[in-house]
Amino acid sequence: MCDNKAVEDYKLERAKVETIAEYTDLSIQEVLNLKNNRMKTLSATFAFMA
């Protein structure tokens, strides 16, 4: 059985990424890379603060 919440979350996240890519002339992969790098930075910041 598929988790509908997870599917909806994925679709929403995908739509956000596609919108950012459309308005910034970045590729979808570039947007995902930027987002991934931001999450790594936040994780490192919180680990440092802990």
C-alpha positions in Angstrom: 0.0 0.0 0.0 1.2 3.5 -0.9 1.4 6.3 1.7 -0.8 9.0 0.2 0.8 11.7 2.5 4.3 10.8 1.2 3.1 11.0 -2.4 1.4 14.3 -1.8 4.5 15.7 -0.1 6.6 14.5 -3.0 4.3 16.1 -5.6 4.3 19.4 -3.7 8.1 19.4 -3.3 8.5 18.6 -7.0 6.1 21.4 -8.0 8.2 23.8 -5.8 11.4 22.7 -7.5 9.9 23.0 -11.0 8.6 26.5 -10.2 12.0 27.7 -8.9 13.7 26.2 -11.9 11.3 27.9 -14.3 11.7 31.4 -12.7 15.5 31.2 -12.2 16.6 29.6 -15.4 18.3 26.8 -13.5 17.8 23.2 -14.3 15.8 21.0 -12.0 19.0 19.2 -11.0 20.7 22.5 -10.2 17.8 23.5 -7.9 17.9 20.1 -6.2 21.7 20.5 -5.7 21.2 23.9 -4.1 18.5 22.6 -1.8 20.7 19.6 -0.8 23.7 21.9 -0.1 21.5 24.1 2.0 20.3 21.2 4.1 23.9 20.0 4.6 24.8 23.5 5.8 21.9 23.7 8.2 22.7 20.2 9.6 26.3 21.2 10.1 25.3 24.5 11.8 22.9 22.7 14.2 25.6 20.0 14.9 28.1 22.8 15.7 25.6 24.6 18.0 24.7 21.4 19.9 
